[in-house]
Amino acid sequence: MSQISPLHDVTTLELAQALMERLTISSCDWHRLKSNRNARASELVAAAMVFLAKNEPQEAQVRLEQAVGWLNKSVSAPPCPTHGKS
């Protein structure tokens, strides 16, 4: 008897959205992970997969280029907008 994968009935878009949800940096982890290059690139690649599943390649490309920027260190986290204000 063959086994059917539990993901058999899940669409590609739903899988991509679940991955994006898992990899998105939450607000409570933002300060800890805002400069983590792997975490930032991972969330952008997951977002790109969602756009590809939605047949929006231009939006996917933007996210992929940003992800590459995190990985090659040409992009850095901006300062927190809530710090330093009086």
PDB file with one MODEL, atoms N, CA, C and O in Angstrom:
MODEL        1
ATOM      1  N   MET A   1       0.839  -1.179   0.000  1.00  0.00           N
ATOM      2  CA  MET A   1       0.000   0.000   0.000  1.00  0.00           C
ATOM      3  C   MET A   1       0.887   1.247   0.000  1.00  0.00           C
ATOM      4  O   MET A   1       1.785   1.366   0.833  1.00  0.00           O
ATOM      5  N   SER A   2       0.643   2.167  -0.920  1.00  0.00           N
ATOM      6  CA  SER A   2       1.466   3.380  -1.000  1.00  0.00           C
ATOM      7  C   SER A   2       0.960   4.430  -0.020  1.00  0.00           C
ATOM      8  O   SER A   2      -0.230   4.508   0.286  1.00  0.00           O
ATOM      9  N   GLN A   3       1.875   5.207   0.445  1.00  0.00           N
ATOM     10  CA  GLN A   3       1.530   6.293   1.358  1.00  0.00           C
ATOM     11  C   GLN A   3       1.391   7.581   0.569  1.00  0.00           C
ATOM     12  O   GLN A   3       2.195   7.867  -0.318  1.00  0.00           O
ATOM     13  N   ILE A   4       0.366   8.359   0.895  1.00  0.00           N
ATOM     14  CA  ILE A   4       0.169   9.660   0.272  1.00  0.00           C
ATOM     15  C   ILE A   4       0.737  10.719   1.199  1.00  0.00           C
ATOM     16  O   ILE A   4       0.459  10.724   2.398  1.00  0.00           O
ATOM     17  N   SER A   5       1.522  11.600   0.642  1.00  0.00           N
ATOM     18  CA  SER A   5       2.130  12.671   1.421  1.00  0.00           C
ATOM     19  C   SER A   5       1.042  13.548   2.036  1.00  0.00           C
ATOM     20  O   SER A   5       0.033  13.826   1.388  1.00  0.00           O
ATOM     21  N   PRO A   6       1.238  13.987   3.287  1.00  0.00           N
ATOM     22  CA  PRO A   6       0.246  14.888   3.889  1.00  0.00           C
ATOM     23  C   PRO A   6       0.168  16.233   3.160  1.00  0.00           C
ATOM     24  O   PRO A   6      -0.769  17.001   3.376  1.00  0.00           O
ATOM     25  N   LEU A   7       1.126  16.511   2.320  1.00  0.00           N
ATOM     26  CA  LEU A   7       1.138  17.765   1.569  1.00  0.00           C
ATOM     27  C   LEU A   7       0.502  17.600   0.185  1.00  0.00           C
ATOM     28  O   LEU A   7       0.471  18.544  -0.605  1.00  0.00           O
ATOM     29  N   HIS A   8       0.011  16.430  -0.096  1.00  0.00           N
ATOM     30  CA  HIS A   8      -0.553  16.129  -1.413  1.00  0.00           C
ATOM     31  C   HIS A   8      -1.652  17.109  -1.828  1.00  0.00           C
ATOM     32  O   HIS A   8      -1.715  17.502  -2.993  1.00  0.00           O
ATOM     33  N   ASP A   9      -2.500  17.502  -0.910  1.00  0.00           N
ATOM     34  CA  ASP A   9      -3.625  18.376  -1.231  1.00  0.00           C
ATOM     35  C   ASP A   9      -3.335  19.857  -1.025  1.00  0.00           C
ATOM     36  O   ASP A   9      -4.235  20.687  -1.152  1.00  0.00           O
ATOM     37  N   VAL A  10      -2.099  20.192  -0.711  1.00  0.00           N
ATOM     38  CA  VAL A  10      -1.726  21.580  -0.479  1.00  0.00           C
ATOM     39  C   VAL A  10      -1.181  22.158  -1.777  1.00  0.00           C
ATOM     40  O   VAL A  10      -0.354  21.534  -2.442  1.00  0.00           O
ATOM     41  N   THR A  11      -1.644  23.350  -2.135  1.00  0.00           N
ATOM     42  CA  THR A  11      -1.177  23.968  -3.379  1.00  0.00           C
ATOM     43  C   THR A  11       0.237  24.512  -3.210  1.00  0.00           C
ATOM     44  O   THR A  11       0.724  24.703  -2.095  1.00  0.00           O
ATOM     45  N   THR A  12       0.868  24.750  -4.328  1.00  0.00           N
ATOM     46  CA  THR A  12       2.202  25.349  -4.314  1.00  0.00           C
ATOM     47  C   THR A  12       2.163  26.714  -3.635  1.00  0.00           C
ATOM     48  O   THR A  12       3.055  27.044  -2.854  1.00  0.00           O
ATOM     49  N   LEU A  13       1.145  27.499  -3.926  1.00  0.00           N
ATOM     50  CA  LEU A  13       1.012  28.813  -3.302  1.00  0.00           C
ATOM     51  C   LEU A  13       0.865  28.680  -1.794  1.00  0.00           C
ATOM     52  O   LEU A  13       1.489  29.433  -1.046  1.00  0.00           O
ATOM     53  N   GLU A  14       0.060  27.745  -1.342  1.00  0.00           N
ATOM     54  CA  GLU A  14      -0.114  27.554   0.102  1.00  0.00           C
ATOM     55  C   GLU A  14       1.183  27.128   0.768  1.00  0.00           C
ATOM     56  O   GLU A  14       1.489  27.577   1.872  1.00  0.00           O
ATOM     57  N   LEU A  15       1.946  26.271   0.111  1.00  0.00           N
ATOM     58  CA  LEU A  15       3.249  25.868   0.655  1.00  0.00           C
ATOM     59  C   LEU A  15       4.197  27.059   0.738  1.00  0.00           C
ATOM     60  O   LEU A  15       4.879  27.250   1.745  1.00  0.00           O
ATOM     61  N   ALA A  16       4.235  27.855  -0.324  1.00  0.00           N
ATOM     62  CA  ALA A  16       5.108  29.029  -0.335  1.00  0.00           C
ATOM     63  C   ALA A  16       4.686  30.019   0.755  1.00  0.00           C
ATOM     64  O   ALA A  16       5.534  30.593   1.437  1.00  0.00           O
ATOM     65  N   GLN A  17       3.379  30.214   0.914  1.00  0.00           N
ATOM     66  CA  GLN A  17       2.882  31.131   1.948  1.00  0.00           C
ATOM     67  C   GLN A  17       3.214  30.613   3.340  1.00  0.00           C
ATOM     68  O   GLN A  17       3.560  31.399   4.222  1.00  0.00           O
ATOM     69  N   ALA A  18       3.116  29.305   3.554  1.00  0.00           N
ATOM     70  CA  ALA A  18       3.461  28.732   4.852  1.00  0.00           C
ATOM     71  C   ALA A  18       4.946  28.914   5.151  1.00  0.00           C
ATOM     72  O   ALA A  18       5.326  29.230   6.278  1.00  0.00           O
ATOM     73  N   LEU A  19       5.783  28.712   4.131  1.00  0.00           N
ATOM     74  CA  LEU A  19       7.221  28.918   4.316  1.00  0.00           C
ATOM     75  C   LEU A  19       7.515  30.379   4.618  1.00  0.00           C
ATOM     76  O   LEU A  19       8.317  30.684   5.501  1.00  0.00           O
ATOM     77  N   MET A  20       6.869  31.287   3.887  1.00  0.00           N
ATOM     78  CA  MET A  20       7.077  32.711   4.135  1.00  0.00           C
ATOM     79  C   MET A  20       6.656  33.067   5.555  1.00  0.00           C
ATOM     80  O   MET A  20       7.354  33.811   6.244  1.00  0.00           O
ATOM     81  N   GLU A  21       5.522  32.540   5.992  1.00  0.00           N
ATOM     82  CA  GLU A  21       5.058  32.806   7.356  1.00  0.00           C
ATOM     83  C   GLU A  21       6.071  32.309   8.387  1.00  0.00           C
ATOM     84  O   GLU A  21       6.331  32.975   9.389  1.00  0.00           O
ATOM     85  N   ARG A  22       6.632  31.141   8.129  1.00  0.00           N
ATOM     86  CA  ARG A  22       7.605  30.561   9.056  1.00  0.00           C
ATOM     87  C   ARG A  22       8.892  31.381   9.108  1.00  0.00           C
ATOM     88  O   ARG A  22       9.497  31.511  10.171  1.00  0.00           O
ATOM     89  N   LEU A  23       9.317  31.938   7.965  1.00  0.00           N
ATOM     90  CA  LEU A  23      10.607  32.625   7.886  1.00  0.00           C
ATOM     91  C   LEU A  23      10.525  34.132   8.116  1.00  0.00           C
ATOM     92  O   LEU A  23      11.557  34.787   8.263  1.00  0.00           O
ATOM     93  N   THR A  24       9.325  34.688   8.150  1.00  0.00           N
ATOM     94  CA  THR A  24       9.188  36.124   8.377  1.00  0.00           C
ATOM     95  C   THR A  24       9.616  36.462   9.797  1.00  0.00           C
ATOM     96  O   THR A  24       9.214  35.798  10.753  1.00  0.00           O
ATOM     97  N   ILE A  25      10.422  37.484   9.925  1.00  0.00           N
ATOM     98  CA  ILE A  25      10.893  37.923  11.237  1.00  0.00           C
ATOM     99  C   ILE A  25       9.746  38.635  11.945  1.00  0.00           C
ATOM    100  O   ILE A  25       9.210  39.621  11.439  1.00  0.00           O
ATOM    101  N   SER A  26       9.379  38.136  13.102  1.00  0.00           N
ATOM    102  CA  SER A  26       8.277  38.727  13.852  1.00  0.00           C
ATOM    103  C   SER A  26       8.736  40.023  14.528  1.00  0.00           C
ATOM    104  O   SER A  26       9.932  40.274  14.680  1.00  0.00           O
ATOM    105  N   SER A  27       7.773  40.824  14.923  1.00  0.00           N
ATOM    106  CA  SER A  27       8.106  42.101  15.571  1.00  0.00           C
ATOM    107  C   SER A  27       8.868  41.883  16.877  1.00  0.00           C
ATOM    108  O   SER A  27       9.706  42.705  17.246  1.00  0.00           O
ATOM    109  N   CYS A  28       8.585  40.784  17.579  1.00  0.00           N
ATOM    110  CA  CYS A  28       9.307  40.546  18.844  1.00  0.00           C
ATOM    111  C   CYS A  28      10.752  40.095  18.600  1.00  0.00           C
ATOM    112  O   CYS A  28      11.590  40.206  19.494  1.00  0.00           O
ATOM    113  N   ASP A  29      11.048  39.587  17.398  1.00  0.00           N
ATOM    114  CA  ASP A  29      12.421  39.170  17.069  1.00  0.00           C
ATOM    115  C   ASP A  29      13.157  40.189  16.208  1.00  0.00           C
ATOM    116  O   ASP A  29      14.323  39.993  15.865  1.00  0.00           O
ATOM    117  N   TRP A  30      12.471  41.281  15.858  1.00  0.00           N
ATOM    118  CA  TRP A  30      13.035  42.221  14.895  1.00  0.00           C
ATOM    119  C   TRP A  30      14.402  42.758  15.308  1.00  0.00           C
ATOM    120  O   TRP A  30      15.342  42.705  14.515  1.00  0.00           O
ATOM    121  N   HIS A  31      14.535  43.269  16.514  1.00  0.00           N
ATOM    122  CA  HIS A  31      15.815  43.863  16.919  1.00  0.00           C
ATOM    123  C   HIS A  31      16.926  42.817  16.983  1.00  0.00           C
ATOM    124  O   HIS A  31      18.083  43.113  16.686  1.00  0.00           O
ATOM    125  N   ARG A  32      16.575  41.614  17.366  1.00  0.00           N
ATOM    126  CA  ARG A  32      17.573  40.552  17.474  1.00  0.00           C
ATOM    127  C   ARG A  32      18.032  40.074  16.085  1.00  0.00           C
ATOM    128  O   ARG A  32      19.196  39.712  15.911  1.00  0.00           O
ATOM    129  N   LEU A  33      17.134  40.071  15.112  1.00  0.00           N
ATOM    130  CA  LEU A  33      17.453  39.484  13.809  1.00  0.00           C
ATOM    131  C   LEU A  33      17.564  40.490  12.666  1.00  0.00           C
ATOM    132  O   LEU A  33      17.820  40.096  11.528  1.00  0.00           O
ATOM    133  N   LYS A  34      17.376  41.781  12.946  1.00  0.00           N
ATOM    134  CA  LYS A  34      17.334  42.753  11.848  1.00  0.00           C
ATOM    135  C   LYS A  34      18.627  42.802  11.038  1.00  0.00           C
ATOM    136  O   LYS A  34      18.598  43.185   9.869  1.00  0.00           O
ATOM    137  N   SER A  35      19.743  42.429  11.625  1.00  0.00           N
ATOM    138  CA  SER A  35      21.014  42.433  10.902  1.00  0.00           C
ATOM    139  C   SER A  35      21.516  41.032  10.583  1.00  0.00           C
ATOM    140  O   SER A  35      22.632  40.871  10.089  1.00  0.00           O
ATOM    141  N   ASN A  36      20.704  40.022  10.858  1.00  0.00           N
ATOM    142  CA  ASN A  36      21.077  38.644  10.569  1.00  0.00           C
ATOM    143  C   ASN A  36      20.889  38.394   9.076  1.00  0.00           C
ATOM    144  O   ASN A  36      19.762  38.275   8.596  1.00  0.00           O
ATOM    145  N   ARG A  37      21.980  38.317   8.362  1.00  0.00           N
ATOM    146  CA  ARG A  37      21.939  38.229   6.902  1.00  0.00           C
ATOM    147  C   ARG A  37      21.197  36.988   6.413  1.00  0.00           C
ATOM    148  O   ARG A  37      20.438  37.062   5.447  1.00  0.00           O
ATOM    149  N   ASN A  38      21.409  35.856   7.068  1.00  0.00           N
ATOM    150  CA  ASN A  38      20.735  34.637   6.650  1.00  0.00           C
ATOM    151  C   ASN A  38      19.223  34.746   6.880  1.00  0.00           C
ATOM    152  O   ASN A  38      18.434  34.354   6.020  1.00  0.00           O
ATOM    153  N   ALA A  39      18.828  35.269   8.020  1.00  0.00           N
ATOM    154  CA  ALA A  39      17.397  35.414   8.319  1.00  0.00           C
ATOM    155  C   ALA A  39      16.733  36.383   7.347  1.00  0.00           C
ATOM    156  O   ALA A  39      15.633  36.116   6.863  1.00  0.00           O
ATOM    157  N   ARG A  40      17.385  37.495   7.060  1.00  0.00           N
ATOM    158  CA  ARG A  40      16.806  38.489   6.148  1.00  0.00           C
ATOM    159  C   ARG A  40      16.709  37.927   4.728  1.00  0.00           C
ATOM    160  O   ARG A  40      15.687  38.095   4.063  1.00  0.00           O
ATOM    161  N   ALA A  41      17.761  37.266   4.267  1.00  0.00           N
ATOM    162  CA  ALA A  41      17.741  36.688   2.922  1.00  0.00           C
ATOM    163  C   ALA A  41      16.692  35.575   2.834  1.00  0.00           C
ATOM    164  O   ALA A  41      15.998  35.457   1.824  1.00  0.00           O
ATOM    165  N   SER A  42      16.576  34.775   3.866  1.00  0.00           N
ATOM    166  CA  SER A  42      15.598  33.681   3.867  1.00  0.00           C
ATOM    167  C   SER A  42      14.178  34.200   3.744  1.00  0.00           C
ATOM    168  O   SER A  42      13.384  33.656   2.977  1.00  0.00           O
ATOM    169  N   GLU A  43      13.844  35.254   4.497  1.00  0.00           N
ATOM    170  CA  GLU A  43      12.474  35.763   4.415  1.00  0.00           C
ATOM    171  C   GLU A  43      12.202  36.383   3.045  1.00  0.00           C
ATOM    172  O   GLU A  43      11.079  36.305   2.546  1.00  0.00           O
ATOM    173  N   LEU A  44      13.203  36.992   2.437  1.00  0.00           N
ATOM    174  CA  LEU A  44      13.024  37.571   1.105  1.00  0.00           C
ATOM    175  C   LEU A  44      12.889  36.501   0.025  1.00  0.00           C
ATOM    176  O   LEU A  44      12.093  36.656  -0.900  1.00  0.00           O
ATOM    177  N   VAL A  45      13.653  35.429   0.133  1.00  0.00           N
ATOM    178  CA  VAL A  45      13.536  34.342  -0.837  1.00  0.00           C
ATOM    179  C   VAL A  45      12.165  33.678  -0.719  1.00  0.00           C
ATOM    180  O   VAL A  45      11.554  33.334  -1.731  1.00  0.00           O
ATOM    181  N   ALA A  46      11.688  33.499   0.490  1.00  0.00           N
ATOM    182  CA  ALA A  46      10.358  32.921   0.682  1.00  0.00           C
ATOM    183  C   ALA A  46       9.284  33.829   0.075  1.00  0.00           C
ATOM    184  O   ALA A  46       8.345  33.347  -0.558  1.00  0.00           O
ATOM    185  N   ALA A  47       9.425  35.132   0.268  1.00  0.00           N
ATOM    186  CA  ALA A  47       8.472  36.074  -0.328  1.00  0.00           C
ATOM    187  C   ALA A  47       8.538  35.995  -1.852  1.00  0.00           C
ATOM    188  O   ALA A  47       7.508  36.068  -2.522  1.00  0.00           O
ATOM    189  N   ALA A  48       9.732  35.847  -2.395  1.00  0.00           N
ATOM    190  CA  ALA A  48       9.883  35.718  -3.847  1.00  0.00           C
ATOM    191  C   ALA A  48       9.171  34.467  -4.353  1.00  0.00           C
ATOM    192  O   ALA A  48       8.574  34.487  -5.429  1.00  0.00           O
ATOM    193  N   MET A  49       9.227  33.392  -3.593  1.00  0.00           N
ATOM    194  CA  MET A  49       8.538  32.167  -3.992  1.00  0.00           C
ATOM    195  C   MET A  49       7.031  32.374  -4.044  1.00  0.00           C
ATOM    196  O   MET A  49       6.361  31.836  -4.925  1.00  0.00           O
ATOM    197  N   VAL A  50       6.495  33.149  -3.111  1.00  0.00           N
ATOM    198  CA  VAL A  50       5.064  33.451  -3.131  1.00  0.00           C
ATOM    199  C   VAL A  50       4.715  34.222  -4.401  1.00  0.00           C
ATOM    200  O   VAL A  50       3.735  33.906  -5.077  1.00  0.00           O
ATOM    201  N   PHE A  51       5.521  35.234  -4.723  1.00  0.00           N
ATOM    202  CA  PHE A  51       5.251  36.011  -5.936  1.00  0.00           C
ATOM    203  C   PHE A  51       5.379  35.149  -7.194  1.00  0.00           C
ATOM    204  O   PHE A  51       4.606  35.323  -8.136  1.00  0.00           O
ATOM    205  N   LEU A  52       6.328  34.236  -7.223  1.00  0.00           N
ATOM    206  CA  LEU A  52       6.444  33.344  -8.377  1.00  0.00           C
ATOM    207  C   LEU A  52       5.224  32.436  -8.488  1.00  0.00           C
ATOM    208  O   LEU A  52       4.723  32.198  -9.587  1.00  0.00           O
ATOM    209  N   ALA A  53       4.745  31.929  -7.354  1.00  0.00           N
ATOM    210  CA  ALA A  53       3.556  31.074  -7.365  1.00  0.00           C
ATOM    211  C   ALA A  53       2.324  31.842  -7.829  1.00  0.00           C
ATOM    212  O   ALA A  53       1.377  31.254  -8.352  1.00  0.00           O
ATOM    213  N   LYS A  54       2.341  33.162  -7.633  1.00  0.00           N
ATOM    214  CA  LYS A  54       1.239  34.021  -8.077  1.00  0.00           C
ATOM    215  C   LYS A  54       1.468  34.547  -9.496  1.00  0.00           C
ATOM    216  O   LYS A  54       0.704  35.380  -9.985  1.00  0.00           O
ATOM    217  N   ASN A  55       2.515  34.063 -10.147  1.00  0.00           N
ATOM    218  CA  ASN A  55       2.881  34.490 -11.495  1.00  0.00           C
ATOM    219  C   ASN A  55       3.174  35.985 -11.569  1.00  0.00           C
ATOM    220  O   ASN A  55       2.718  36.685 -12.473  1.00  0.00           O
ATOM    221  N   GLU A  56       3.941  36.450 -10.600  1.00  0.00           N
ATOM    222  CA  GLU A  56       4.380  37.847 -10.557  1.00  0.00           C
ATOM    223  C   GLU A  56       5.908  37.883 -10.519  1.00  0.00           C
ATOM    224  O   GLU A  56       6.495  38.209  -9.487  1.00  0.00           O
ATOM    225  N   PRO A  57       6.557  37.549 -11.645  1.00  0.00           N
ATOM    226  CA  PRO A  57       8.014  37.423 -11.642  1.00  0.00           C
ATOM    227  C   PRO A  57       8.769  38.712 -11.350  1.00  0.00           C
ATOM    228  O   PRO A  57       9.857  38.669 -10.776  1.00  0.00           O
ATOM    229  N   GLN A  58       8.210  39.861 -11.734  1.00  0.00           N
ATOM    230  CA  GLN A  58       8.918  41.122 -11.467  1.00  0.00           C
ATOM    231  C   GLN A  58       9.031  41.366  -9.957  1.00  0.00           C
ATOM    232  O   GLN A  58      10.080  41.784  -9.466  1.00  0.00           O
ATOM    233  N   GLU A  59       7.949  41.103  -9.233  1.00  0.00           N
ATOM    234  CA  GLU A  59       7.980  41.261  -7.771  1.00  0.00           C
ATOM    235  C   GLU A  59       8.924  40.249  -7.140  1.00  0.00           C
ATOM    236  O   GLU A  59       9.623  40.560  -6.176  1.00  0.00           O
ATOM    237  N   ALA A  60       8.943  39.037  -7.685  1.00  0.00           N
ATOM    238  CA  ALA A  60       9.862  38.011  -7.193  1.00  0.00           C
ATOM    239  C   ALA A  60      11.310  38.444  -7.394  1.00  0.00           C
ATOM    240  O   ALA A  60      12.150  38.265  -6.512  1.00  0.00           O
ATOM    241  N   GLN A  61      11.590  39.011  -8.554  1.00  0.00           N
ATOM    242  CA  GLN A  61      12.963  39.435  -8.850  1.00  0.00           C
ATOM    243  C   GLN A  61      13.434  40.503  -7.877  1.00  0.00           C
ATOM    244  O   GLN A  61      14.583  40.472  -7.436  1.00  0.00           O
ATOM    245  N   VAL A  62      12.571  41.441  -7.538  1.00  0.00           N
ATOM    246  CA  VAL A  62      12.938  42.490  -6.580  1.00  0.00           C
ATOM    247  C   VAL A  62      13.368  41.854  -5.259  1.00  0.00           C
ATOM    248  O   VAL A  62      14.394  42.231  -4.691  1.00  0.00           O
ATOM    249  N   ARG A  63      12.587  40.893  -4.774  1.00  0.00           N
ATOM    250  CA  ARG A  63      12.908  40.242  -3.495  1.00  0.00           C
ATOM    251  C   ARG A  63      14.192  39.434  -3.599  1.00  0.00           C
ATOM    252  O   ARG A  63      15.000  39.425  -2.670  1.00  0.00           O
ATOM    253  N   LEU A  64      14.383  38.757  -4.727  1.00  0.00           N
ATOM    254  CA  LEU A  64      15.600  37.971  -4.898  1.00  0.00           C
ATOM    255  C   LEU A  64      16.841  38.856  -4.956  1.00  0.00           C
ATOM    256  O   LEU A  64      17.888  38.503  -4.415  1.00  0.00           O
ATOM    257  N   GLU A  65      16.720  40.000  -5.611  1.00  0.00           N
ATOM    258  CA  GLU A  65      17.859  40.930  -5.659  1.00  0.00           C
ATOM    259  C   GLU A  65      18.173  41.470  -4.265  1.00  0.00           C
ATOM    260  O   GLU A  65      19.340  41.630  -3.907  1.00  0.00           O
ATOM    261  N   GLN A  66      17.132  41.753  -3.478  1.00  0.00           N
ATOM    262  CA  GLN A  66      17.359  42.195  -2.099  1.00  0.00           C
ATOM    263  C   GLN A  66      18.018  41.088  -1.284  1.00  0.00           C
ATOM    264  O   GLN A  66      18.910  41.355  -0.479  1.00  0.00           O
ATOM    265  N   ALA A  67      17.583  39.851  -1.489  1.00  0.00           N
ATOM    266  CA  ALA A  67      18.172  38.720  -0.764  1.00  0.00           C
ATOM    267  C   ALA A  67      19.653  38.581  -1.097  1.00  0.00           C
ATOM    268  O   ALA A  67      20.477  38.360  -0.210  1.00  0.00           O
ATOM    269  N   VAL A  68      19.986  38.710  -2.374  1.00  0.00           N
ATOM    270  CA  VAL A  68      21.390  38.640  -2.780  1.00  0.00           C
ATOM    271  C   VAL A  68      22.182  39.767  -2.116  1.00  0.00           C
ATOM    272  O   VAL A  68      23.322  39.560  -1.699  1.00  0.00           O
ATOM    273  N   GLY A  69      21.588  40.950  -2.015  1.00  0.00           N
ATOM    274  CA  GLY A  69      22.249  42.065  -1.345  1.00  0.00           C
ATOM    275  C   GLY A  69      22.575  41.758   0.108  1.00  0.00           C
ATOM    276  O   GLY A  69      23.640  42.131   0.601  1.00  0.00           O
ATOM    277  N   TRP A  70      21.659  41.077   0.798  1.00  0.00           N
ATOM    278  CA  TRP A  70      21.945  40.677   2.179  1.00  0.00           C
ATOM    279  C   TRP A  70      23.081  39.673   2.217  1.00  0.00           C
ATOM    280  O   TRP A  70      23.944  39.737   3.093  1.00  0.00           O
ATOM    281  N   LEU A  71      23.083  38.743   1.266  1.00  0.00           N
ATOM    282  CA  LEU A  71      24.106  37.698   1.278  1.00  0.00           C
ATOM    283  C   LEU A  71      25.482  38.205   0.867  1.00  0.00           C
ATOM    284  O   LEU A  71      26.494  37.742   1.393  1.00  0.00           O
ATOM    285  N   ASN A  72      25.529  39.156  -0.073  1.00  0.00           N
ATOM    286  CA  ASN A  72      26.844  39.656  -0.490  1.00  0.00           C
ATOM    287  C   ASN A  72      27.266  40.903   0.292  1.00  0.00           C
ATOM    288  O   ASN A  72      28.282  41.527  -0.016  1.00  0.00           O
ATOM    289  N   LYS A  73      26.484  41.251   1.292  1.00  0.00           N
ATOM    290  CA  LYS A  73      26.780  42.346   2.229  1.00  0.00           C
ATOM    291  C   LYS A  73      26.734  43.726   1.603  1.00  0.00           C
ATOM    292  O   LYS A  73      27.358  44.660   2.107  1.00  0.00           O
ATOM    293  N   SER A  74      25.997  43.862   0.502  1.00  0.00           N
ATOM    294  CA  SER A  74      25.827  45.187  -0.090  1.00  0.00           C
ATOM    295  C   SER A  74      24.613  45.907   0.501  1.00  0.00           C
ATOM    296  O   SER A  74      24.388  47.083   0.217  1.00  0.00           O
ATOM    297  N   VAL A  75      23.834  45.202   1.319  1.00  0.00           N
ATOM    298  CA  VAL A  75      22.661  45.766   1.983  1.00  0.00           C
ATOM    299  C   VAL A  75      22.854  45.615   3.487  1.00  0.00           C
ATOM    300  O   VAL A  75      23.344  44.587   3.954  1.00  0.00           O
ATOM    301  N   SER A  76      22.472  46.629   4.234  1.00  0.00           N
ATOM    302  CA  SER A  76      22.521  46.576   5.699  1.00  0.00           C
ATOM    303  C   SER A  76      21.206  47.084   6.257  1.00  0.00           C
ATOM    304  O   SER A  76      20.460  47.797   5.586  1.00  0.00           O
ATOM    305  N   ALA A  77      20.939  46.709   7.480  1.00  0.00           N
ATOM    306  CA  ALA A  77      19.702  47.152   8.138  1.00  0.00           C
ATOM    307  C   ALA A  77      19.786  48.643   8.443  1.00  0.00           C
ATOM    308  O   ALA A  77      20.806  49.115   8.945  1.00  0.00           O
ATOM    309  N   PRO A  78      18.726  49.387   8.144  1.00  0.00           N
ATOM    310  CA  PRO A  78      18.697  50.796   8.523  1.00  0.00           C
ATOM    311  C   PRO A  78      18.513  50.907  10.025  1.00  0.00           C
ATOM    312  O   PRO A  78      18.072  49.950  10.662  1.00  0.00           O
ATOM    313  N   PRO A  79      18.842  52.052  10.604  1.00  0.00           N
ATOM    314  CA  PRO A  79      18.624  52.213  12.042  1.00  0.00           C
ATOM    315  C   PRO A  79      17.128  52.147  12.357  1.00  0.00           C
ATOM    316  O   PRO A  79      16.286  52.465  11.518  1.00  0.00           O
ATOM    317  N   CYS A  80      16.827  51.734  13.564  1.00  0.00           N
ATOM    318  CA  CYS A  80      15.436  51.630  14.000  1.00  0.00           C
ATOM    319  C   CYS A  80      14.810  53.021  14.049  1.00  0.00           C
ATOM    320  O   CYS A  80      15.359  53.911  14.698  1.00  0.00           O
ATOM    321  N   PRO A  81      13.678  53.232  13.384  1.00  0.00           N
ATOM    322  CA  PRO A  81      13.070  54.562  13.352  1.00  0.00           C
ATOM    323  C   PRO A  81      12.529  55.029  14.707  1.00  0.00           C
ATOM    324  O   PRO A  81      12.292  56.221  14.901  1.00  0.00           O
ATOM    325  N   THR A  82      12.333  54.095  15.642  1.00  0.00           N
ATOM    326  CA  THR A  82      11.796  54.481  16.944  1.00  0.00           C
ATOM    327  C   THR A  82      12.870  54.831  17.960  1.00  0.00           C
ATOM    328  O   THR A  82      12.558  55.315  19.048  1.00  0.00           O
ATOM    329  N   HIS A  83      14.117  54.597  17.625  1.00  0.00           N
ATOM    330  CA  HIS A  83      15.206  54.929  18.559  1.00  0.00           C
ATOM    331  C   HIS A  83      15.743  56.322  18.294  1.00  0.00           C
ATOM    332  O   HIS A  83      15.796  56.768  17.148  1.00  0.00           O
ATOM    333  N   GLY A  84      16.124  56.982  19.315  1.00  0.00           N
ATOM    334  CA  GLY A  84      16.749  58.283  19.184  1.00  0.00           C
ATOM    335  C   GLY A  84      15.793  59.436  19.039  1.00  0.00           C
ATOM    336  O   GLY A  84      16.226  60.578  18.888  1.00  0.00           O
ATOM    337  N   LYS A  85      14.502  59.170  19.081  1.00  0.00           N
ATOM    338  CA  LYS A  85      13.527  60.252  18.972  1.00  0.00           C
ATOM    339  C   LYS A  85      13.152  60.736  20.364  1.00  0.00           C
ATOM    340  O   LYS A  85      13.011  59.946  21.297  1.00  0.00           O
ATOM    341  N   SER A  86      12.993  62.043  20.486  1.00  0.00           N
ATOM    342  CA  SER A  86      12.609  62.581  21.781  1.00  0.00           C
ATOM    343  C   SER A  86      11.167  62.978  21.800  1.00  0.00           C
ATOM    344  O   SER A  86      10.671  63.454  22.822  1.00  0.00           O
TER     345      SER A  86
ENDMDL
END
